[in-house]
Amino acid sequence: MWTNEHRGRYDRSGLRYPSDLTDEEWRIISPLIPPAKRGGNKRTVVVREIRGGLMYILGTGCQWASLPKDLQPRSTVNDYFCRWTHDGTLDRIHHAL
């Protein structure tokens, strides 16, 4: 049952996109994100933005080319989508949320 407490907790009106994470949600899933691979360049992307782009695609069902320009580049988001699908990170994130 929706109560005022629940409405406030799940209110997404203050976020840029409904698929964006609240700070509380980010605290839950940030430990589930694998660290950058060893031996390569340092990670230069904001992982929270990658996750926001992934959830935008998954939540709206839009085409990759229609990913908004203020999110990470679609090639970067797609690379993380493939990587996190393969290693099970997306499944762990969905179960945690």
FENJO-V420979 format. One record per helix or strand of 2 or more residues. SS is the DSSP state (helix for helix, strand for strand). FROM is the first residue (numbers start at 0). LEN is the number of residues. Records with the same first field share a line. If there is no record, write none. Layout:
SS=FROM-LEN / FROM-LEN
//
This chain:
helix=3-6 / 22-10 / 46-14 / 63-3 / 73-14 / 88-8
//
